[in-house]
Amino acid sequence: MAFLIPVVIMAQENVINLLIGTYTDTGKSQGIYVYAFDTVSGKLTYRSEVPTDNPSFLTLSKDRKYVYSVNELGEGNGRVSAFAYDSSTAKLRFLNQQAALGDAPCHITIDQEDKNVIVSNYNGGNFAVFGRERDGRLTEKKQVVGHQGSGPDKSRQEKPHVHSAIFSPNGKFLLVQDLGTDQVSSYPYDVTADETPVSLAEVNRVTLTPGSGPRHAIFSKDGDYVYVVQEMKPAVTVFNCHEGQMQQVQEITMLSEDFTGDDVGAADIHISPDGKFLYASNRGDANDIAIYKVDQKSGRLSLQDHQSVGGKGPRNFVIAPEGNFLLVANQYTDNVTVFKRDFTTGLLEDTGIGVAIGAPVCLVFDR
């Protein structure tokens, strides 16, 4: 039996957990699901689930002991929930819940010190800051920051629609993407400030192409560049970023030259662990991942290819920590698909591996 032990240990080391957020109002799912992901084979295996309403976006504390979820509901019912998380058993235990203080909370993130949680309220047109207790529970709100304005498309941009917020790599700035106003706002952030960590005194705002609808964003590893995916255009805009000040470098389409569809809807954006390639998902009639090469000197992007996602509505995707796989949550076909990623070319290959799950819309690895 002794010679079998290293094999078992190796197998365990190759497995990490994937947390999946869903839309439960479809009647197809119950809440948050946890699957084991084999980082060598790409296989997914069910482990556990916890019921909660419309957990459409998740974030994991840096110590990996707590999970925070939005509960994307309207009519004053938007919530944010806290869960204790045990990665070894894949179990989630509900801790507490707070009102999101805005309708349709759609994005959530946590600062580098695990001190505060930021919730973006899409229909509320604001974002809210919540503190954390030592046991992981959420405190009552510290701040609520509302936006003003609108955009040219009155069917989608009749008012502010805050869609996401991300921290700069140094943790000193919070970038907030507002689909309704076509703006990205950079707020100074002080993690040591107990009551008002987000400063409203020196906010730097940049306006993107009118009617483009900025949705999600991601920084380069060094923090010199930020990449914003525009839901309504769809395109990726590149900014040089220095101490919270942003200057546009490039705007590049997500569509192929032969695209003939009418419906578009860009969603998510990620950079490979080595920083050499960027990926962005497009829904609508495209249902693909746009693949870009990143110029390491200028930060500019060059479009390499498109990969069909094997489903419809790729609202969210994630790259495995080792960079060898990319997984896509296809909201409208109720499946998660697994793609092998080439380290040299950045291109994706459909593995044929996947799982059926109702309305998956957020994927988070636990390491």
C-alpha positions as CSV (number, residue, x, y, z in Angstrom):
1,M,0.0,0.0,0.0
2,A,2.9,2.4,0.7
3,F,3.7,3.0,-3.0
4,L,0.1,4.2,-3.6
5,I,0.3,7.1,-1.1
6,P,2.2,9.5,-3.4
7,V,-0.3,8.9,-6.2
8,V,-3.2,9.8,-3.9
9,I,-1.4,12.9,-2.7
10,M,-0.6,14.0,-6.2
11,A,-4.2,13.5,-7.3
12,Q,-5.3,15.7,-4.4
13,E,-2.8,18.4,-5.3
14,N,-4.1,18.4,-8.9
15,V,-7.7,19.2,-7.7
16,I,-9.0,22.6,-6.8
17,N,-12.6,23.7,-6.2
18,L,-14.7,25.8,-8.6
19,L,-17.5,27.8,-7.2
20,I,-20.4,28.5,-9.5
21,G,-23.0,31.2,-9.1
22,T,-26.4,30.9,-10.8
23,Y,-29.7,32.6,-11.5
24,T,-32.2,30.8,-9.3
25,D,-35.2,32.7,-10.6
26,T,-35.1,30.5,-13.7
27,G,-36.2,27.6,-11.6
28,K,-33.3,25.6,-12.9
29,S,-30.9,26.0,-9.9
30,Q,-30.8,26.4,-6.2
31,G,-27.9,28.7,-5.4
32,I,-24.1,28.3,-5.2
33,Y,-22.5,25.1,-6.4
34,V,-19.0,23.7,-5.7
35,Y,-17.3,21.4,-8.2
36,A,-13.9,19.7,-8.0
37,F,-11.7,20.6,-11.0
38,D,-8.9,18.4,-12.1
39,T,-6.1,20.8,-13.3
40,V,-4.5,18.0,-15.4
41,S,-7.5,16.4,-17.1
42,G,-10.0,19.3,-17.0
43,K,-12.7,17.1,-15.5
44,L,-15.4,18.6,-13.2
45,T,-17.0,16.6,-10.4
46,Y,-19.9,17.8,-8.2
47,R,-19.1,18.3,-4.5
48,S,-21.8,20.5,-2.8
49,E,-24.3,23.3,-3.0
50,V,-25.9,25.9,-0.8
51,P,-29.3,27.5,-1.4
52,T,-29.4,31.3,-1.9
53,D,-31.4,33.6,-4.2
54,N,-29.8,34.7,-7.5
55,P,-26.1,34.5,-6.5
56,S,-25.1,36.0,-9.8
57,F,-21.6,37.1,-8.7
58,L,-19.2,35.7,-6.1
59,T,-15.9,36.7,-4.5
60,L,-13.6,34.8,-2.2
61,S,-11.7,36.3,0.7
62,K,-7.9,36.3,0.3
63,D,-7.6,33.8,3.2
64,R,-10.0,31.5,1.3
65,K,-12.2,31.1,4.4
66,Y,-15.2,33.1,3.3
67,V,-17.4,33.6,0.2
68,Y,-19.4,36.7,-0.5
69,S,-22.3,36.7,-2.9
70,V,-24.7,39.2,-4.3
71,N,-28.4,38.3,-4.3
72,E,-29.4,40.0,-7.5
73,L,-33.0,41.0,-6.8
74,G,-35.1,44.1,-7.6
75,E,-37.9,46.0,-5.9
76,G,-35.8,46.9,-2.9
77,N,-34.9,43.2,-2.2
78,G,-31.2,43.3,-3.4
79,R,-29.0,41.6,-0.8
80,V,-25.4,40.6,-0.2
81,S,-24.7,37.3,1.7
82,A,-21.7,36.0,3.6
83,F,-20.7,32.3,3.9
84,A,-18.0,30.4,5.8
85,Y,-16.1,28.2,3.4
86,D,-14.1,25.0,4.0
87,S,-12.1,24.2,0.8
88,S,-11.3,20.7,2.1
89,T,-14.9,19.6,2.4
90,A,-16.3,22.1,-0.2
91,K,-19.0,23.1,2.3
92,L,-20.5,26.6,2.5
93,R,-22.2,27.7,5.7
94,F,-24.5,30.8,5.7
95,L,-23.4,33.5,8.1
96,N,-25.5,36.6,7.5
97,Q,-27.0,38.9,5.0
98,Q,-27.3,42.7,4.5
99,A,-29.4,44.8,2.2
100,A,-27.4,45.8,-0.8
101,L,-28.9,49.3,-0.6
102,G,-29.6,49.3,-4.4
103,D,-31.6,47.2,-6.8
104,A,-30.1,44.4,-8.9
105,P,-26.6,44.0,-7.2
106,C,-24.6,42.4,-10.0
107,H,-20.9,42.4,-8.9
108,I,-18.9,42.0,-5.7
109,T,-15.3,42.3,-4.7
110,I,-13.1,42.4,-1.6
111,D,-10.0,44.5,-0.9
112,Q,-6.5,43.1,-0.5
113,E,-6.6,43.2,3.3
114,D,-9.9,41.3,3.5
115,K,-11.3,44.3,5.3
116,N,-14.1,45.7,3.1
117,V,-16.5,44.3,0.5
118,I,-17.7,46.4,-2.4
119,V,-21.1,45.7,-4.0
120,S,-22.1,47.2,-7.4
121,N,-25.9,47.9,-7.7
122,Y,-26.9,47.9,-11.4
123,N,-30.4,49.3,-11.1
124,G,-29.5,51.3,-8.0
125,G,-26.9,53.2,-9.9
126,N,-24.5,53.1,-7.0
127,F,-22.0,51.0,-5.1
128,A,-22.0,50.2,-1.4
129,V,-19.1,49.4,1.0
130,F,-19.5,46.9,3.8
131,G,-17.0,46.0,6.5
132,R,-16.2,42.5,7.8
133,E,-16.3,41.1,11.3
134,R,-13.6,38.8,12.5
135,D,-15.9,35.8,11.9
136,G,-16.5,36.8,8.3
137,R,-19.9,38.3,8.8
138,L,-20.8,41.5,7.0
139,T,-21.3,44.7,9.0
140,E,-23.9,47.3,8.2
141,K,-22.9,49.6,5.3
142,K,-20.0,52.0,5.7
143,Q,-20.6,54.0,2.5
144,V,-23.0,54.2,-0.4
145,V,-21.7,56.2,-3.4
146,G,-24.3,57.1,-6.1
147,H,-23.6,58.1,-9.7
148,Q,-25.3,60.8,-11.8
149,G,-25.9,61.1,-15.5
150,S,-27.1,59.0,-18.4
151,G,-26.0,57.9,-21.9
152,P,-27.3,58.3,-25.5
153,D,-29.1,54.9,-25.6
154,K,-32.3,55.6,-23.6
155,S,-33.4,52.0,-23.6
156,R,-30.3,51.0,-21.6
157,Q,-28.7,54.2,-20.4
158,E,-31.6,56.2,-19.0
159,K,-29.7,56.5,-15.7
160,P,-26.5,55.3,-14.1
161,H,-26.0,51.5,-14.1
162,V,-23.0,50.6,-12.0
163,H,-21.8,47.2,-13.3
164,S,-18.6,46.4,-11.5
165,A,-15.8,47.7,-9.3
166,I,-12.1,46.5,-9.2
167,F,-9.1,47.4,-7.1
168,S,-5.8,48.4,-8.5
169,P,-3.0,46.0,-7.8
170,N,-1.6,48.3,-5.2
171,G,-5.0,48.5,-3.5
172,K,-4.9,52.3,-3.5
173,F,-7.7,52.9,-6.1
174,L,-11.1,51.5,-6.9
175,L,-12.2,51.6,-10.5
176,V,-16.0,51.6,-11.1
177,Q,-17.5,50.8,-14.4
178,D,-20.9,52.5,-15.2
179,L,-22.7,51.1,-18.2
180,G,-25.4,53.8,-18.0
181,T,-23.0,56.8,-18.2
182,D,-20.3,55.3,-20.4
183,Q,-17.8,56.2,-17.6
184,V,-15.0,54.6,-15.6
185,S,-14.4,56.3,-12.3
186,S,-11.2,56.0,-10.3
187,Y,-11.7,56.5,-6.6
188,P,-8.8,56.8,-4.1
189,Y,-9.1,54.0,-1.6
190,D,-7.6,54.0,2.0
191,V,-8.0,50.6,3.6
192,T,-7.0,52.1,7.0
193,A,-10.0,54.5,7.0
194,D,-12.6,52.7,9.1
195,E,-15.7,54.7,8.2
196,T,-15.1,56.1,4.7
197,P,-12.4,54.2,2.8
198,V,-13.6,55.4,-0.6
199,S,-12.6,59.1,-1.1
200,L,-14.9,61.3,-3.1
201,A,-12.5,64.3,-3.1
202,E,-10.1,63.4,-6.0
203,V,-12.1,61.2,-8.3
204,N,-10.7,60.7,-11.9
205,R,-13.4,59.9,-14.5
206,V,-12.9,59.0,-18.1
207,T,-15.7,58.8,-20.7
208,L,-15.7,56.0,-23.3
209,T,-17.3,56.0,-26.7
210,P,-20.9,57.2,-26.3
211,G,-23.3,54.3,-26.1
212,S,-20.6,51.7,-25.5
213,G,-21.6,50.6,-22.0
214,P,-18.5,49.8,-20.0
215,R,-19.2,46.6,-18.0
216,H,-16.1,44.8,-16.5
217,A,-12.4,45.7,-16.3
218,I,-9.1,44.1,-15.4
219,F,-5.6,45.5,-14.7
220,S,-2.4,44.3,-16.1
221,K,-0.2,42.6,-13.4
222,D,2.0,45.6,-13.0
223,G,-0.9,47.9,-12.8
224,D,0.3,50.1,-15.7
225,Y,-2.7,49.3,-17.9
226,V,-6.4,48.6,-17.4
227,Y,-8.6,46.9,-20.0
228,V,-12.4,47.7,-20.1
229,V,-14.9,45.5,-21.9
230,Q,-17.8,47.5,-23.4
231,E,-21.0,45.5,-23.4
232,M,-23.0,47.4,-25.9
233,K,-20.4,48.1,-28.6
234,P,-18.8,45.5,-28.1
235,A,-15.1,46.4,-27.8
236,V,-12.2,46.5,-25.4
237,T,-10.7,49.8,-24.4
238,V,-7.1,50.0,-23.2
239,F,-6.0,52.7,-20.7
240,N,-2.6,53.7,-19.4
241,C,-3.1,54.0,-15.6
242,H,-0.8,55.8,-13.2
243,E,-1.8,56.7,-9.7
244,G,-5.4,56.4,-10.6
245,Q,-5.1,58.7,-13.6
246,M,-6.2,57.1,-16.9
247,Q,-5.4,57.9,-20.5
248,Q,-6.9,56.0,-23.4
249,V,-4.3,54.0,-25.5
250,Q,-6.5,51.9,-27.8
251,E,-10.1,50.8,-28.6
252,I,-10.4,47.5,-30.4
253,T,-13.4,45.5,-31.6
254,M,-14.4,42.1,-30.3
255,L,-16.1,41.1,-33.5
256,S,-14.6,39.1,-36.4
257,E,-14.6,40.7,-39.8
258,D,-17.2,38.2,-41.1
259,F,-19.6,38.7,-38.2
260,T,-23.1,39.3,-39.6
261,G,-25.3,39.0,-36.5
262,D,-27.5,41.8,-35.1
263,D,-27.5,41.1,-31.4
264,V,-24.3,41.7,-29.4
265,G,-23.5,41.8,-25.7
266,A,-20.0,41.6,-24.4
267,A,-19.7,40.4,-20.8
268,D,-16.4,39.3,-19.2
269,I,-12.7,39.9,-19.5
270,H,-9.6,38.2,-18.1
271,I,-5.8,38.2,-18.7
272,S,-3.7,35.0,-18.8
273,P,-1.5,34.4,-15.7
274,D,1.6,35.2,-17.7
275,G,0.1,38.5,-18.9
276,K,0.7,37.7,-22.6
277,F,-2.9,37.1,-23.7
278,L,-6.3,38.7,-23.0
279,Y,-9.7,37.1,-23.4
280,A,-13.2,38.7,-23.6
281,S,-16.6,37.0,-23.9
282,N,-19.4,38.1,-26.3
283,R,-23.0,36.9,-26.1
284,G,-25.8,37.7,-28.5
285,D,-25.3,36.2,-31.9
286,A,-21.6,35.7,-31.4
287,N,-21.3,33.4,-28.4
288,D,-17.6,33.4,-28.5
289,I,-14.4,34.3,-26.8
290,A,-12.2,37.0,-28.5
291,I,-8.5,36.2,-28.1
292,Y,-6.0,39.0,-28.0
293,K,-2.2,39.1,-27.8
294,V,-0.9,41.8,-25.4
295,D,2.1,43.9,-26.4
296,Q,4.3,43.8,-23.4
297,K,5.8,47.2,-24.0
298,S,2.8,49.3,-25.0
299,G,-0.1,47.3,-23.5
300,R,-1.9,47.4,-26.8
301,L,-3.9,44.4,-28.1
302,S,-3.9,42.6,-31.4
303,L,-6.9,40.3,-32.2
304,Q,-5.7,36.7,-32.7
305,D,-8.9,34.6,-33.1
306,H,-12.3,33.8,-31.8
307,Q,-13.4,30.6,-30.1
308,S,-17.0,29.4,-30.0
309,V,-18.0,28.7,-26.4
310,G,-20.1,25.6,-27.0
311,G,-23.3,27.2,-25.7
312,K,-25.2,30.5,-25.5
313,G,-24.8,33.5,-23.2
314,P,-21.1,33.3,-22.0
315,R,-21.8,35.7,-19.2
316,N,-18.7,34.8,-17.2
317,F,-15.5,32.8,-17.6
318,V,-12.4,32.0,-15.6
319,I,-8.8,30.9,-16.4
320,A,-7.3,28.1,-14.3
321,P,-4.5,29.3,-11.9
322,E,-1.8,27.3,-14.0
323,G,-3.2,29.0,-17.2
324,N,-3.8,25.7,-19.0
325,F,-7.6,25.7,-19.0
326,L,-10.3,28.3,-19.6
327,L,-13.9,27.6,-18.4
328,V,-17.0,29.3,-19.6
329,A,-20.4,29.7,-17.9
330,N,-23.1,29.6,-20.6
331,Q,-26.2,31.2,-19.0
332,Y,-28.8,30.3,-21.7
333,T,-27.8,26.8,-22.5
334,D,-27.3,25.8,-18.8
335,N,-23.8,24.5,-19.1
336,V,-20.1,25.1,-18.2
337,T,-17.6,24.2,-20.9
338,V,-13.9,23.5,-20.6
339,F,-11.2,24.7,-23.1
340,K,-7.5,23.8,-23.2
341,R,-5.4,26.9,-23.5
342,D,-2.1,27.0,-25.6
343,F,0.6,28.8,-23.6
344,T,2.4,29.9,-26.8
345,T,-0.4,31.0,-29.1
346,G,-3.1,31.8,-26.5
347,L,-5.6,29.9,-28.7
348,L,-8.3,27.7,-27.1
349,E,-9.3,24.1,-27.9
350,D,-12.7,22.6,-26.9
351,T,-12.0,19.6,-24.7
352,G,-15.6,18.3,-25.0
353,I,-15.6,18.3,-21.2
354,G,-18.4,20.2,-19.4
355,V,-21.2,20.0,-16.9
356,A,-24.9,20.7,-17.0
357,I,-26.0,23.3,-14.5
358,G,-29.0,25.7,-14.5
359,A,-28.2,29.3,-15.6
360,P,-24.5,29.5,-14.6
361,V,-23.3,33.1,-14.5
362,C,-20.2,33.2,-12.3
363,L,-17.1,31.0,-12.0
364,V,-14.5,31.4,-9.2
365,F,-11.6,29.1,-8.4
366,D,-10.7,28.8,-4.7
367,R,-7.0,29.4,-5.3
